[in-house]
Amino acid sequence: MKRIYWIGLFAVLGLFTHAQEPVKVEDKIFNWGAKLGLNSTFPIINSISIDDKKAENIRLQYRVGFLVATFCRINFDAFFIQPSISWHRSSGDIHFNLPVDPVKTGTLAATRNFDQLNYTVNSVEVPMLIGYKIVNESPYGLSFMAGPNIKYSYNIKYESDFYDSPRKYISDSTPWGINIVCGVGVSIWRFFFDVTYEFGLNQVDSDFKDNSSKEPSENNITIDKRTNVMSFSLGFLF
C-alpha cells in the first residue's frame, strides 16, 4: 500500500513540474521577430537607352546594401505563415558602351567605353511567406520558405558623368513591383539566420529624366530590367 502511495505522489509531482515548464518557441501558435541584414542587387537588364541611343556591352557591379525587417509568424505544426514589412537600401554600378555621333564629337570612334550609371534604391517591401519546418528539434531548426513580395520603391536615384559633367536623374515611372521570394532559415533557440533569393515577376520599363536639363527631352534614360536580389539576415524570434 505504501508503494502505491509513493508512486502516486511522484506521478502528481511530475505532472505539476511539467505544467510549470515554459512554453518553447516552436510550440507557440504566434511569434513575432525582427532582423537585420545585407543584400546584393544585380538586376537583369535587357536594355538601356540614353537619348534614344541603345547602350552596348552592359556590365553590372553590385554594392552591399542593407535591410531591416519585422514580422509575425503563425504556426501550424510543421508549416507557418510569415507576413512581414521591411526596409531595403540597395545600390550598384552599371557599366556600358554608348554609341556616339562622329559629326558632333569630331572623332572617328563609333562608341565610347567609359560610360557608367550609379544607382541607389530605397524601398519598402511586404513579403507574405509560407514556410515548412524541415528540422524542428529544440533548440535547432531548419526551414524552407517561399511566397510573393510586394515592393514599393519610394526613392530611386541614378547618377552619371555623361557629357563630362555630373548628372542626376529622377524617375517618373511606376515604383511598384511584384516579386517571388524563396529562402532557407537556420535557427538555434531564438536566434536565426536567413538566406533568401528574390526574383521579379514583372519586367520594369523605367524612364528617368535629367534633373539638371532645361529641355524635357534631353538626356533622358530608359532602362528595361527585372529584379534580382540575394539577401542575408540575422534575427531574433520572440
N, C-alpha and C positions, 0 to 999 in steps of 0.2 A: 504493500500500500504506500509506504514512504517513497519507493522508487517511482511509482506513478505520479505522486505529488511533485517530486523534483523535476521529472520530465515535463509535466505541465507548466511548472514555474518557468523553466528555461525556455519553453516554447513561447510563452507570453512575453518574456523579456526580449526574445529575438524579434518578435513581431513589432514590439514597441521601438526597439532600436532601429529597425529597418524603416519604420514610419518617420523617424526623425532625420533620416539621411536627406541631404539637399538634393533637389531635382537636378539632374545632369543637363548640360546644354543641349545635347542631342535628343533629350526626352521632352523638351519644351515644344508646345504647339506653335508658339510665336516667339521669334527672336528679332532683334534689330542689331545693326552693327555699322561700323564706319571703316573707311580705308583710305590710304594714301598711296600714290604710285607714280610710275613713269610710263610714258608712251613714246612710240616712234611711228611717225606717219610717213608713208611712202605711197602716195596716191597713184592710181593707174591713170596716166594722162594720154588721151588719144590724140589730142591736137592742141596747139597754141597758135593763135593768130594775133598779130600786132599790126594795126593799121591795114588790115586785110592782107597781110603778108604771113604766110604759114611758116612756122618755125620748123627746123630740121634737127635731127640728131639730139632729141630730148633726153636729158640725163637728170637723175634725181640724187640729191644728197640730203638725208634726213638729219634732224637735230633731236635732242632729247626734250620731250615735253613733260607736262605734269597733269595729275588728276587728283581730285578729291571727291569722295562719294559717301553717301549714307543710304542705307537700305533696310528693308524689313524682310523677314523670311517666315513663310507659313509652311509648316512641316506636315507631311502626310506619309508616315512610315519612312520608306526609302526615297520618296520623292519630296520635292519642295518647290514652292513658287517664290520668286525673289524680285519684287519690283524695287527700283532704286532711282535716285536722282543724283547726277554727278556733274562736276565742272571740269572741263578739259582745256588745256592750252597746248597747242601743237605748232611746230614751225619746221622750216626746211628751206632748201635752195633748189631751184630749177635751172639747169644749165642747158643751153641750146644754141644753134646757129640760126641766124636770121638773114634772109636774102636782102641785098642792098641794091639800090639803083645806081649803076656806074655813072650815069649822066649827072645825078645830083651830088654824088660823093667824089667824083673825079678820080675813081680808082677802077682798075680792071677786074678786081675781085668780085665774084658773084655772091659770096656770103662772107660774113664775119663770124668769128668763133669765140667771142668773149662776152656774149650776152648772158645775163643772169637775172632771175627773179628771186627775191627773198619773201617768203610768205609767213604770216603768223595768224592763227585762227583761235579765237576763244569761243567756246560752245557750251551749251547746257544740254545734257542728254538724259533721256528717261528710258532705260532698258527694262524689259519685262522678261526675266529668265525663268526657265523651268529646269530644275536640276534633279539628278539621280545620284544617290549616295552609293558609290561602288564599295567603299570600305567605311564601316561605321562602328568601329570597336574602340571604345573610350580608352585612352584620350586621343586616339588617332582617327583621321578621316580622310577620305579621298572621294571627290565628287566630280561629275561632268555636268555642264550646264550649257544651255543654248536658248536663243529667243530673239525677238525683234528689238530694235533700238530706234527711238525717235530722236533726231538730233536737230537742234536749233543753233546755228552759228550766228551769234549776235555781233561779232566784231571780226571782220576779215580784212587784213592788210597785206598788200603787195607793194614791194619797193624794188627799184631798179636804178641803173645808171645809164639808161638809154640816152642816146644823143649827147653823151659826155656830160650829163648833169643828173644829179639825184632826182628821182621822181617817186611820188606816192600815188597809189591807185585805190579807189573806193569802188565797192560793188553795188550794182543796182539790181542784182538777181535775187531770186528767192533763196532764203537761208535755210530752208527745211530739207531734211534728208531722212530716208528710211534705210536702216542697215540691219544686217544679221550679225549677231554676236555668238561665238561659241568659245568655251574655255574649260580649264581644269583647275580645281581648287584643292589644296592640301592643307589640312588643319591639325594642330596639336593643342589640345584643350580648347581654349577660347581664341587662340591666335590662328590666323590662316594666311596662306599665300596663294594668289590667283594669277593665272596666265590666261589672257583672252586674245582672240583674234576677231577683228571686225571688218566686214566687207559690205560695201554699199550696194543696195538693190537698185537704186535709181542712178542713172548716169546724169551728172550735173553739168549743164552748159552755162557757165558763169561769165558775165560781162563786167569788165572793170573800166572805169573812166579815170583819166589822168586828172588828179585833183588840182594840179597847177596849170592845166591847159585852159586858155581862154575860149578856144573853139571846141564845142562839144563833140565834134567828130574827129579830133586829133588825138593820136597816141592812145587809142583805146585797145584793150586786150580782151580776147575771148578765149576761155580755157574750157575744154571738154574733158572731164575727168570723172573718176569713180573713187569712193573712199576705200582706203586700205590701211588699217591701223593694228599694231601689236602693243599690248599693254601688260605691265607687271605691277602688282599692288600687294601691300601688306595691310592687314586689318585686324580688328578685334570684334568678336561676336558676344553680345550681351544676352 
